[in-house]
Amino acid sequence: MLLSDLFEGGDKAGKVKKAQAMVDSGVTMIALLALSDNGAPGYDHELAAKLQAMGIPSFACTPDLFPELMAAAIKGDDLQAFASRVRADG
């Protein structure tokens, strides 16, 4: 899991390459985005899209939903379906 707003600076291509190597080695990765004080995610959309293309989802999550998100990730559940269900539940 990566806790980040994805605005790391430095060599973005190198970060993408390292993330791909981790995925290729069998690591399950999730980018858990930082939330602002008002609860809105602020993140590097371009990097999130590159990670998504590699199968690494990027989510913003409140502390209340964090355990459920991590449980779903550990079980290998479809995290897109998890996100859709959470949005639908409001």
PDB file as gemmi writes it, atoms N, CA and C in Angstrom:
CRYST1    1.000    1.000    1.000  90.00  90.00  90.00 P 1                      
ATOM      1  N   MET A   1       0.849  -1.166   0.000  1.00  0.00           N  
ATOM      2  CA  MET A   1       0.000   0.000   0.000  1.00  0.00           C  
ATOM      3  C   MET A   1       0.895   1.229   0.000  1.00  0.00           C  
ATOM      4  N   LEU A   2       0.473   2.228  -0.712  1.00  0.00           N  
ATOM      5  CA  LEU A   2       1.184   3.492  -0.789  1.00  0.00           C  
ATOM      6  C   LEU A   2       0.263   4.566  -0.236  1.00  0.00           C  
ATOM      7  N   LEU A   3       0.666   5.214   0.843  1.00  0.00           N  
ATOM      8  CA  LEU A   3      -0.104   6.324   1.403  1.00  0.00           C  
ATOM      9  C   LEU A   3       0.476   7.599   0.831  1.00  0.00           C  
ATOM     10  N   SER A   4      -0.277   8.292   0.005  1.00  0.00           N  
ATOM     11  CA  SER A   4       0.317   9.410  -0.714  1.00  0.00           C  
ATOM     12  C   SER A   4      -0.740  10.260  -1.399  1.00  0.00           C  
ATOM     13  N   ASP A   5      -0.331  11.473  -1.760  1.00  0.00           N  
ATOM     14  CA  ASP A   5      -1.140  12.285  -2.657  1.00  0.00           C  
ATOM     15  C   ASP A   5      -0.607  12.149  -4.082  1.00  0.00           C  
ATOM     16  N   LEU A   6       0.420  11.335  -4.247  1.00  0.00           N  
ATOM     17  CA  LEU A   6       1.094  11.051  -5.512  1.00  0.00           C  
ATOM     18  C   LEU A   6       1.862  12.244  -6.065  1.00  0.00           C  
ATOM     19  N   PHE A   7       1.992  13.307  -5.286  1.00  0.00           N  
ATOM     20  CA  PHE A   7       2.836  14.442  -5.647  1.00  0.00           C  
ATOM     21  C   PHE A   7       4.180  14.278  -4.944  1.00  0.00           C  
ATOM     22  N   GLU A   8       4.937  13.293  -5.346  1.00  0.00           N  
ATOM     23  CA  GLU A   8       6.178  12.976  -4.665  1.00  0.00           C  
ATOM     24  C   GLU A   8       7.347  13.834  -5.134  1.00  0.00           C  
ATOM     25  N   GLY A   9       7.245  14.359  -6.345  1.00  0.00           N  
ATOM     26  CA  GLY A   9       8.380  15.061  -6.922  1.00  0.00           C  
ATOM     27  C   GLY A   9       9.410  14.063  -7.405  1.00  0.00           C  
ATOM     28  N   GLY A  10      10.484  14.553  -7.945  1.00  0.00           N  
ATOM     29  CA  GLY A  10      11.553  13.668  -8.401  1.00  0.00           C  
ATOM     30  C   GLY A  10      11.211  12.962  -9.691  1.00  0.00           C  
ATOM     31  N   ASP A  11      11.763  11.792  -9.856  1.00  0.00           N  
ATOM     32  CA  ASP A  11      11.689  11.012 -11.090  1.00  0.00           C  
ATOM     33  C   ASP A  11      10.396  10.202 -11.148  1.00  0.00           C  
ATOM     34  N   LYS A  12       9.364  10.761 -11.785  1.00  0.00           N  
ATOM     35  CA  LYS A  12       8.068  10.093 -11.866  1.00  0.00           C  
ATOM     36  C   LYS A  12       8.171   8.794 -12.658  1.00  0.00           C  
ATOM     37  N   ALA A  13       8.937   8.795 -13.745  1.00  0.00           N  
ATOM     38  CA  ALA A  13       9.089   7.581 -14.554  1.00  0.00           C  
ATOM     39  C   ALA A  13       9.747   6.468 -13.745  1.00  0.00           C  
ATOM     40  N   GLY A  14      10.707   6.842 -12.910  1.00  0.00           N  
ATOM     41  CA  GLY A  14      11.359   5.859 -12.055  1.00  0.00           C  
ATOM     42  C   GLY A  14      10.403   5.261 -11.041  1.00  0.00           C  
ATOM     43  N   LYS A  15       9.503   6.084 -10.512  1.00  0.00           N  
ATOM     44  CA  LYS A  15       8.507   5.598  -9.554  1.00  0.00           C  
ATOM     45  C   LYS A  15       7.549   4.615 -10.224  1.00  0.00           C  
ATOM     46  N   VAL A  16       7.143   4.946 -11.451  1.00  0.00           N  
ATOM     47  CA  VAL A  16       6.249   4.065 -12.198  1.00  0.00           C  
ATOM     48  C   VAL A  16       6.950   2.743 -12.485  1.00  0.00           C  
ATOM     49  N   LYS A  17       8.210   2.814 -12.882  1.00  0.00           N  
ATOM     50  CA  LYS A  17       8.983   1.601 -13.166  1.00  0.00           C  
ATOM     51  C   LYS A  17       9.113   0.728 -11.914  1.00  0.00           C  
ATOM     52  N   LYS A  18       9.385   1.346 -10.774  1.00  0.00           N  
ATOM     53  CA  LYS A  18       9.513   0.599  -9.513  1.00  0.00           C  
ATOM     54  C   LYS A  18       8.171  -0.021  -9.132  1.00  0.00           C  
ATOM     55  N   ALA A  19       7.081   0.721  -9.304  1.00  0.00           N  
ATOM     56  CA  ALA A  19       5.753   0.182  -8.994  1.00  0.00           C  
ATOM     57  C   ALA A  19       5.455  -1.015  -9.885  1.00  0.00           C  
ATOM     58  N   GLN A  20       5.808  -0.932 -11.161  1.00  0.00           N  
ATOM     59  CA  GLN A  20       5.573  -2.048 -12.077  1.00  0.00           C  
ATOM     60  C   GLN A  20       6.388  -3.264 -11.657  1.00  0.00           C  
ATOM     61  N   ALA A  21       7.627  -3.053 -11.244  1.00  0.00           N  
ATOM     62  CA  ALA A  21       8.464  -4.163 -10.783  1.00  0.00           C  
ATOM     63  C   ALA A  21       7.855  -4.823  -9.549  1.00  0.00           C  
ATOM     64  N   MET A  22       7.294  -4.022  -8.662  1.00  0.00           N  
ATOM     65  CA  MET A  22       6.664  -4.574  -7.460  1.00  0.00           C  
ATOM     66  C   MET A  22       5.437  -5.406  -7.828  1.00  0.00           C  
ATOM     67  N   VAL A  23       4.606  -4.880  -8.719  1.00  0.00           N  
ATOM     68  CA  VAL A  23       3.424  -5.610  -9.171  1.00  0.00           C  
ATOM     69  C   VAL A  23       3.851  -6.911  -9.852  1.00  0.00           C  
ATOM     70  N   ASP A  24       4.855  -6.821 -10.709  1.00  0.00           N  
ATOM     71  CA  ASP A  24       5.341  -8.009 -11.416  1.00  0.00           C  
ATOM     72  C   ASP A  24       5.866  -9.076 -10.456  1.00  0.00           C  
ATOM     73  N   SER A  25       6.353  -8.658  -9.287  1.00  0.00           N  
ATOM     74  CA  SER A  25       6.879  -9.609  -8.305  1.00  0.00           C  
ATOM     75  C   SER A  25       5.781 -10.199  -7.415  1.00  0.00           C  
ATOM     76  N   GLY A  26       4.535  -9.751  -7.624  1.00  0.00           N  
ATOM     77  CA  GLY A  26       3.417 -10.311  -6.878  1.00  0.00           C  
ATOM     78  C   GLY A  26       2.885  -9.446  -5.755  1.00  0.00           C  
ATOM     79  N   VAL A  27       3.441  -8.251  -5.577  1.00  0.00           N  
ATOM     80  CA  VAL A  27       2.968  -7.341  -4.539  1.00  0.00           C  
ATOM     81  C   VAL A  27       1.615  -6.759  -4.943  1.00  0.00           C  
ATOM     82  N   THR A  28       0.676  -6.746  -4.012  1.00  0.00           N  
ATOM     83  CA  THR A  28      -0.595  -6.059  -4.224  1.00  0.00           C  
ATOM     84  C   THR A  28      -0.431  -4.629  -3.754  1.00  0.00           C  
ATOM     85  N   MET A  29      -0.671  -3.691  -4.646  1.00  0.00           N  
ATOM     86  CA  MET A  29      -0.494  -2.281  -4.300  1.00  0.00           C  
ATOM     87  C   MET A  29      -1.814  -1.540  -4.397  1.00  0.00           C  
ATOM     88  N   ILE A  30      -1.985  -0.603  -3.504  1.00  0.00           N  
ATOM     89  CA  ILE A  30      -3.105   0.334  -3.500  1.00  0.00           C  
ATOM     90  C   ILE A  30      -2.508   1.698  -3.192  1.00  0.00           C  
ATOM     91  N   ALA A  31      -2.888   2.696  -3.941  1.00  0.00           N  
ATOM     92  CA  ALA A  31      -2.488   4.063  -3.613  1.00  0.00           C  
ATOM     93  C   ALA A  31      -3.629   4.668  -2.805  1.00  0.00           C  
ATOM     94  N   LEU A  32      -3.397   4.841  -1.512  1.00  0.00           N  
ATOM     95  CA  LEU A  32      -4.395   5.442  -0.633  1.00  0.00           C  
ATOM     96  C   LEU A  32      -4.111   6.929  -0.585  1.00  0.00           C  
ATOM     97  N   LEU A  33      -4.958   7.691  -1.237  1.00  0.00           N  
ATOM     98  CA  LEU A  33      -4.729   9.119  -1.436  1.00  0.00           C  
ATOM     99  C   LEU A  33      -4.959   9.920  -0.161  1.00  0.00           C  
ATOM    100  N   ALA A  34      -4.214  10.972  -0.046  1.00  0.00           N  
ATOM    101  CA  ALA A  34      -4.369  11.889   1.083  1.00  0.00           C  
ATOM    102  C   ALA A  34      -5.672  12.668   0.930  1.00  0.00           C  
ATOM    103  N   LEU A  35      -6.281  13.003   2.054  1.00  0.00           N  
ATOM    104  CA  LEU A  35      -7.487  13.827   2.073  1.00  0.00           C  
ATOM    105  C   LEU A  35      -7.153  15.197   2.645  1.00  0.00           C  
ATOM    106  N   SER A  36      -7.782  16.221   2.089  1.00  0.00           N  
ATOM    107  CA  SER A  36      -7.611  17.561   2.634  1.00  0.00           C  
ATOM    108  C   SER A  36      -8.405  17.674   3.928  1.00  0.00           C  
ATOM    109  N   ASP A  37      -8.261  18.797   4.606  1.00  0.00           N  
ATOM    110  CA  ASP A  37      -8.996  19.011   5.852  1.00  0.00           C  
ATOM    111  C   ASP A  37     -10.507  18.967   5.651  1.00  0.00           C  
ATOM    112  N   ASN A  38     -10.969  19.276   4.433  1.00  0.00           N  
ATOM    113  CA  ASN A  38     -12.408  19.226   4.172  1.00  0.00           C  
ATOM    114  C   ASN A  38     -12.841  17.883   3.587  1.00  0.00           C  
ATOM    115  N   GLY A  39     -11.928  16.908   3.531  1.00  0.00           N  
ATOM    116  CA  GLY A  39     -12.276  15.555   3.115  1.00  0.00           C  
ATOM    117  C   GLY A  39     -12.182  15.277   1.629  1.00  0.00           C  
ATOM    118  N   ALA A  40     -11.672  16.226   0.854  1.00  0.00           N  
ATOM    119  CA  ALA A  40     -11.550  16.022  -0.594  1.00  0.00           C  
ATOM    120  C   ALA A  40     -10.156  15.507  -0.938  1.00  0.00           C  
ATOM    121  N   PRO A  41     -10.077  14.513  -1.836  1.00  0.00           N  
ATOM    122  CA  PRO A  41      -8.758  14.045  -2.243  1.00  0.00           C  
ATOM    123  C   PRO A  41      -8.095  15.054  -3.167  1.00  0.00           C  
ATOM    124  N   GLY A  42      -6.835  15.278  -2.945  1.00  0.00           N  
ATOM    125  CA  GLY A  42      -6.027  16.092  -3.833  1.00  0.00           C  
ATOM    126  C   GLY A  42      -4.841  15.242  -4.237  1.00  0.00           C  
ATOM    127  N   TYR A  43      -4.669  14.986  -5.528  1.00  0.00           N  
ATOM    128  CA  TYR A  43      -3.640  14.043  -5.940  1.00  0.00           C  
ATOM    129  C   TYR A  43      -3.221  14.292  -7.380  1.00  0.00           C  
ATOM    130  N   ASP A  44      -2.139  13.664  -7.772  1.00  0.00           N  
ATOM    131  CA  ASP A  44      -1.611  13.743  -9.133  1.00  0.00           C  
ATOM    132  C   ASP A  44      -2.430  12.795 -10.011  1.00  0.00           C  
ATOM    133  N   HIS A  45      -3.345  13.350 -10.775  1.00  0.00           N  
ATOM    134  CA  HIS A  45      -4.258  12.553 -11.602  1.00  0.00           C  
ATOM    135  C   HIS A  45      -3.509  11.763 -12.673  1.00  0.00           C  
ATOM    136  N   GLU A  46      -2.473  12.353 -13.237  1.00  0.00           N  
ATOM    137  CA  GLU A  46      -1.697  11.679 -14.284  1.00  0.00           C  
ATOM    138  C   GLU A  46      -1.018  10.420 -13.727  1.00  0.00           C  
ATOM    139  N   LEU A  47      -0.383  10.538 -12.571  1.00  0.00           N  
ATOM    140  CA  LEU A  47       0.272   9.390 -11.971  1.00  0.00           C  
ATOM    141  C   LEU A  47      -0.755   8.341 -11.544  1.00  0.00           C  
ATOM    142  N   ALA A  48      -1.883   8.775 -11.010  1.00  0.00           N  
ATOM    143  CA  ALA A  48      -2.939   7.831 -10.630  1.00  0.00           C  
ATOM    144  C   ALA A  48      -3.415   7.039 -11.845  1.00  0.00           C  
ATOM    145  N   ALA A  49      -3.539   7.694 -12.995  1.00  0.00           N  
ATOM    146  CA  ALA A  49      -3.964   7.004 -14.214  1.00  0.00           C  
ATOM    147  C   ALA A  49      -2.921   5.981 -14.654  1.00  0.00           C  
ATOM    148  N   LYS A  50      -1.648   6.319 -14.541  1.00  0.00           N  
ATOM    149  CA  LYS A  50      -0.588   5.374 -14.904  1.00  0.00           C  
ATOM    150  C   LYS A  50      -0.612   4.164 -13.980  1.00  0.00           C  
ATOM    151  N   LEU A  51      -0.805   4.400 -12.697  1.00  0.00           N  
ATOM    152  CA  LEU A  51      -0.891   3.291 -11.748  1.00  0.00           C  
ATOM    153  C   LEU A  51      -2.109   2.424 -12.036  1.00  0.00           C  
ATOM    154  N   GLN A  52      -3.231   3.068 -12.332  1.00  0.00           N  
ATOM    155  CA  GLN A  52      -4.461   2.331 -12.644  1.00  0.00           C  
ATOM    156  C   GLN A  52      -4.251   1.421 -13.857  1.00  0.00           C  
ATOM    157  N   ALA A  53      -3.531   1.915 -14.854  1.00  0.00           N  
ATOM    158  CA  ALA A  53      -3.258   1.120 -16.050  1.00  0.00           C  
ATOM    159  C   ALA A  53      -2.437  -0.129 -15.730  1.00  0.00           C  
ATOM    160  N   MET A  54      -1.696  -0.087 -14.626  1.00  0.00           N  
ATOM    161  CA  MET A  54      -0.898  -1.236 -14.189  1.00  0.00           C  
ATOM    162  C   MET A  54      -1.670  -2.124 -13.219  1.00  0.00           C  
ATOM    163  N   GLY A  55      -2.924  -1.770 -12.941  1.00  0.00           N  
ATOM    164  CA  GLY A  55      -3.733  -2.546 -12.009  1.00  0.00           C  
ATOM    165  C   GLY A  55      -3.616  -2.098 -10.572  1.00  0.00           C  
ATOM    166  N   ILE A  56      -3.054  -0.905 -10.358  1.00  0.00           N  
ATOM    167  CA  ILE A  56      -2.914  -0.355  -9.009  1.00  0.00           C  
ATOM    168  C   ILE A  56      -3.997   0.706  -8.821  1.00  0.00           C  
ATOM    169  N   PRO A  57      -5.043   0.396  -8.052  1.00  0.00           N  
ATOM    170  CA  PRO A  57      -6.099   1.394  -7.858  1.00  0.00           C  
ATOM    171  C   PRO A  57      -5.651   2.503  -6.911  1.00  0.00           C  
ATOM    172  N   SER A  58      -6.229   3.668  -7.114  1.00  0.00           N  
ATOM    173  CA  SER A  58      -5.992   4.814  -6.232  1.00  0.00           C  
ATOM    174  C   SER A  58      -7.321   5.199  -5.605  1.00  0.00           C  
ATOM    175  N   PHE A  59      -7.332   5.266  -4.281  1.00  0.00           N  
ATOM    176  CA  PHE A  59      -8.557   5.578  -3.547  1.00  0.00           C  
ATOM    177  C   PHE A  59      -8.279   6.623  -2.482  1.00  0.00           C  
ATOM    178  N   ALA A  60      -9.267   7.446  -2.225  1.00  0.00           N  
ATOM    179  CA  ALA A  60      -9.293   8.257  -1.015  1.00  0.00           C  
ATOM    180  C   ALA A  60     -10.279   7.549  -0.090  1.00  0.00           C  
ATOM    181  N   CYS A  61      -9.995   7.545   1.174  1.00  0.00           N  
ATOM    182  CA  CYS A  61     -10.801   6.760   2.094  1.00  0.00           C  
ATOM    183  C   CYS A  61     -10.824   7.439   3.453  1.00  0.00           C  
ATOM    184  N   THR A  62     -11.988   7.505   4.048  1.00  0.00           N  
ATOM    185  CA  THR A  62     -12.089   8.027   5.401  1.00  0.00           C  
ATOM    186  C   THR A  62     -11.547   6.985   6.382  1.00  0.00           C  
ATOM    187  N   PRO A  63     -11.148   7.411   7.560  1.00  0.00           N  
ATOM    188  CA  PRO A  63     -10.663   6.443   8.548  1.00  0.00           C  
ATOM    189  C   PRO A  63     -11.693   5.360   8.876  1.00  0.00           C  
ATOM    190  N   ASP A  64     -12.980   5.705   8.819  1.00  0.00           N  
ATOM    191  CA  ASP A  64     -14.025   4.721   9.124  1.00  0.00           C  
ATOM    192  C   ASP A  64     -14.047   3.569   8.116  1.00  0.00           C  
ATOM    193  N   LEU A  65     -13.750   3.866   6.844  1.00  0.00           N  
ATOM    194  CA  LEU A  65     -13.792   2.839   5.805  1.00  0.00           C  
ATOM    195  C   LEU A  65     -12.455   2.143   5.588  1.00  0.00           C  
ATOM    196  N   PHE A  66     -11.395   2.671   6.180  1.00  0.00           N  
ATOM    197  CA  PHE A  66     -10.063   2.121   5.952  1.00  0.00           C  
ATOM    198  C   PHE A  66      -9.971   0.622   6.263  1.00  0.00           C  
ATOM    199  N   PRO A  67     -10.461   0.140   7.412  1.00  0.00           N  
ATOM    200  CA  PRO A  67     -10.346  -1.300   7.687  1.00  0.00           C  
ATOM    201  C   PRO A  67     -11.074  -2.158   6.649  1.00  0.00           C  
ATOM    202  N   GLU A  68     -12.236  -1.710   6.220  1.00  0.00           N  
ATOM    203  CA  GLU A  68     -13.001  -2.459   5.234  1.00  0.00           C  
ATOM    204  C   GLU A  68     -12.281  -2.472   3.881  1.00  0.00           C  
ATOM    205  N   LEU A  69     -11.697  -1.345   3.491  1.00  0.00           N  
ATOM    206  CA  LEU A  69     -10.936  -1.276   2.245  1.00  0.00           C  
ATOM    207  C   LEU A  69      -9.736  -2.213   2.299  1.00  0.00           C  
ATOM    208  N   MET A  70      -9.005  -2.193   3.397  1.00  0.00           N  
ATOM    209  CA  MET A  70      -7.828  -3.051   3.514  1.00  0.00           C  
ATOM    210  C   MET A  70      -8.225  -4.522   3.525  1.00  0.00           C  
ATOM    211  N   ALA A  71      -9.323  -4.861   4.185  1.00  0.00           N  
ATOM    212  CA  ALA A  71      -9.793  -6.245   4.192  1.00  0.00           C  
ATOM    213  C   ALA A  71     -10.143  -6.698   2.777  1.00  0.00           C  
ATOM    214  N   ALA A  72     -10.825  -5.840   2.033  1.00  0.00           N  
ATOM    215  CA  ALA A  72     -11.179  -6.174   0.651  1.00  0.00           C  
ATOM    216  C   ALA A  72      -9.918  -6.373  -0.194  1.00  0.00           C  
ATOM    217  N   ALA A  73      -8.929  -5.515  -0.007  1.00  0.00           N  
ATOM    218  CA  ALA A  73      -7.683  -5.626  -0.770  1.00  0.00           C  
ATOM    219  C   ALA A  73      -6.938  -6.911  -0.426  1.00  0.00           C  
ATOM    220  N   ILE A  74      -6.860  -7.235   0.845  1.00  0.00           N  
ATOM    221  CA  ILE A  74      -6.147  -8.431   1.289  1.00  0.00           C  
ATOM    222  C   ILE A  74      -6.827  -9.699   0.770  1.00  0.00           C  
ATOM    223  N   LYS A  75      -8.154  -9.675   0.731  1.00  0.00           N  
ATOM    224  CA  LYS A  75      -8.900 -10.840   0.232  1.00  0.00           C  
ATOM    225  C   LYS A  75      -8.850 -10.936  -1.288  1.00  0.00           C  
ATOM    226  N   GLY A  76      -8.391  -9.881  -1.931  1.00  0.00           N  
ATOM    227  CA  GLY A  76      -8.342  -9.888  -3.393  1.00  0.00           C  
ATOM    228  C   GLY A  76      -9.669  -9.552  -4.041  1.00  0.00           C  
ATOM    229  N   ASP A  77     -10.552  -8.889  -3.284  1.00  0.00           N  
ATOM    230  CA  ASP A  77     -11.845  -8.476  -3.828  1.00  0.00           C  
ATOM    231  C   ASP A  77     -11.651  -7.437  -4.924  1.00  0.00           C  
ATOM    232  N   ASP A  78     -12.654  -7.287  -5.739  1.00  0.00           N  
ATOM    233  CA  ASP A  78     -12.653  -6.266  -6.785  1.00  0.00           C  
ATOM    234  C   ASP A  78     -12.812  -4.901  -6.106  1.00  0.00           C  
ATOM    235  N   LEU A  79     -11.741  -4.111  -6.101  1.00  0.00           N  
ATOM    236  CA  LEU A  79     -11.776  -2.827  -5.397  1.00  0.00           C  
ATOM    237  C   LEU A  79     -12.616  -1.785  -6.122  1.00  0.00           C  
ATOM    238  N   GLN A  80     -12.777  -1.925  -7.424  1.00  0.00           N  
ATOM    239  CA  GLN A  80     -13.677  -1.025  -8.137  1.00  0.00           C  
ATOM    240  C   GLN A  80     -15.122  -1.280  -7.694  1.00  0.00           C  
ATOM    241  N   ALA A  81     -15.482  -2.546  -7.524  1.00  0.00           N  
ATOM    242  CA  ALA A  81     -16.822  -2.889  -7.042  1.00  0.00           C  
ATOM    243  C   ALA A  81     -17.000  -2.388  -5.613  1.00  0.00           C  
ATOM    244  N   PHE A  82     -15.953  -2.512  -4.797  1.00  0.00           N  
ATOM    245  CA  PHE A  82     -15.993  -1.992  -3.423  1.00  0.00           C  
ATOM    246  C   PHE A  82     -16.292  -0.495  -3.453  1.00  0.00           C  
ATOM    247  N   ALA A  83     -15.560   0.241  -4.287  1.00  0.00           N  
ATOM    248  CA  ALA A  83     -15.759   1.689  -4.367  1.00  0.00           C  
ATOM    249  C   ALA A  83     -17.168   2.031  -4.836  1.00  0.00           C  
ATOM    250  N   SER A  84     -17.665   1.291  -5.812  1.00  0.00           N  
ATOM    251  CA  SER A  84     -19.024   1.546  -6.302  1.00  0.00           C  
ATOM    252  C   SER A  84     -20.057   1.288  -5.226  1.00  0.00           C  
ATOM    253  N   ARG A  85     -19.858   0.212  -4.459  1.00  0.00           N  
ATOM    254  CA  ARG A  85     -20.795  -0.114  -3.386  1.00  0.00           C  
ATOM    255  C   ARG A  85     -20.774   0.960  -2.299  1.00  0.00           C  
ATOM    256  N   VAL A  86     -19.581   1.423  -1.946  1.00  0.00           N  
ATOM    257  CA  VAL A  86     -19.457   2.445  -0.910  1.00  0.00           C  
ATOM    258  C   VAL A  86     -20.140   3.726  -1.362  1.00  0.00           C  
ATOM    259  N   ARG A  87     -19.935   4.101  -2.629  1.00  0.00           N  
ATOM    260  CA  ARG A  87     -20.596   5.315  -3.150  1.00  0.00           C  
ATOM    261  C   ARG A  87     -22.103   5.148  -3.128  1.00  0.00           C  
ATOM    262  N   ALA A  88     -22.596   3.974  -3.513  1.00  0.00           N  
ATOM    263  CA  ALA A  88     -24.034   3.722  -3.552  1.00  0.00           C  
ATOM    264  C   ALA A  88     -24.654   3.750  -2.158  1.00  0.00           C  
ATOM    265  N   ASP A  89     -23.886   3.253  -1.180  1.00  0.00           N  
ATOM    266  CA  ASP A  89     -24.370   3.250   0.204  1.00  0.00           C  
ATOM    267  C   ASP A  89     -24.385   4.648   0.805  1.00  0.00           C  
ATOM    268  N   GLY A  90     -23.616   5.555   0.181  1.00  0.00           N  
ATOM    269  CA  GLY A  90     -23.565   6.944   0.602  1.00  0.00           C  
ATOM    270  C   GLY A  90     -22.901   7.107   1.873  1.00  0.00           C  
TER     271      GLY A  90                                                      
END                                                                             
